[in-house]
């Protein structure tokens, strides 16, 4: 549902923004990159099915460069998921290192940002709940910079 009002997201306490993705460097080698491309949606489904992992929300875009932006409650919870041998991530990471790391067919990357309470800003206009707006509480914006 599109919300036409100017909105802002509020998140109580500190949180983590985690961006992860891959880039297909040799598109014709589908047998190399397709298994990796399928792993990320599996991880996100797993995380959404188990809310106690600490994932607050995520967005994902697929293409030659695939990206997922995730919002986590804490860095400790993100690291615990990444190291959990029972979860989808660790087997996928090990397969990448075993089969693809030195070939150059596929590149992977991630960035992690620790966000202190109150040290962020956002605005959404004519958008459904999105990004931090899905992770936190979405409220009408009272910031004069964004008023018309």
N, C-alpha and C positions, 0 to 999 in steps of 0.2 A: 504494500500500500504506500503510495507516494504521500508524503507529508508536505504540504505547501507552505506551512509556517516556517519561519527561520528558527532553527533548533541548534542546540549545543549539547554535547555529551558530558556528563560528570561521572568521574570514577573516584570512589573513595579509596584513599591510600595510594601507595606506590603500585606500579604495574610495569610490565615488560612488553615491548613491541619487538616481535621476532619476525624477520623477513627471511624467507627461504625460497630457493628456486633452482632451476636448471636451464641450461641453454643447449639446444641441439646444434652442434657444430658441423655434423655430417648427416644431413637429413636423409640421405639414401640408405643409411645404416639403421633402418627401423628396428632391426632385431637387437640393437645396442641400446637405443634410447627409449623404446616403448615400455619395457619393463620398469624402468626408472620413473617414467612419466605416470605410470599407473600406481606407483607406490605412494605418491603424495596424497591423492584422494583417499586411498585406503587409510592412511594415517589420520587424516582429518575426520573421516567417519568414525574411526576408533575413538578419537579424542572427544568428539561430540557425544558419543554413546556413554562415555564415562566422565561426567562433569567434575568429579573429585580430582582429576589430573591437574586442574588449574587453568586450563584453556578457557578464556572468557568469550572469545569470538574469533572468527577468521573470515577472510575473503581470499578467493583464488581466481587467477586468470591463466588460461592455457594458450599456448602458442609456441613458436620456436623458442622464445624465452618464456618460461612458465614461472609464475611468482605466487607465493602465498604470503599474506600478511596476517600475522596472528597476534592476539592480545592475551597475555598470560598474567595471572595474579602475582607470580614471583619467579625469579630466576632459578631458585631451588627446585620449583615444580617443573619448569622447563627442562632443566638438567636431569631430573629424576626420570622424566619420560624418555629423554634421549638415551639414557643408559639402561633402561629397563629391558632385560633380555626377553621378557614375555610380550613386549609391545611390538608394533609393526616397524618402528624406526630402526632399531639396532640391526636386525637382519638385512634391511634395505641398505643401510650404510656399509655393512660388511660386504654385501654383494657388489656395491659400487666400487669399493676399494680393491676387491679381488679381481673384478672383471673389466673395469673401465678407467680407473684412476690415471693410468699412464698412457692410455690410448689417444685421448683427445677427442673422441667422438662426441662426448657429452661433458659439459662443464656444470658444476654445481657450486652454489654459494649460499651463505647466510649472513645476516647481520642481526645483532641483538642490541637493543637500547633499553636501559633502565630509566624509567620515568618517575620522577619524584612527585608526590601528591601536589596538585595545584600548579605544576610547571609545564602545562600544555594548554593549547587552545584548539578549538575546532568549530566549524559552523557547517550546517547542512541546510540547503534550501531546495525545495522541490525534489527531495530524495526520499526513498524508503529508508528504514533503519539500515545503517551501513557503517562499516569500520568500527571506530570507537563508539559510535552511536548504538551498535549492537552489543558492545562489551559493557557499556555503562548505562547510566540512566539518562534518557533523552528528555530534555526540557526546553521550553521556549527560551531563545537567546535574549538576555537582558543587556548585552554588551552594546554600548552606544556606537562603537565602530561599525557594527553590522546592521544598524537600524537605517531605514530609508526615510 
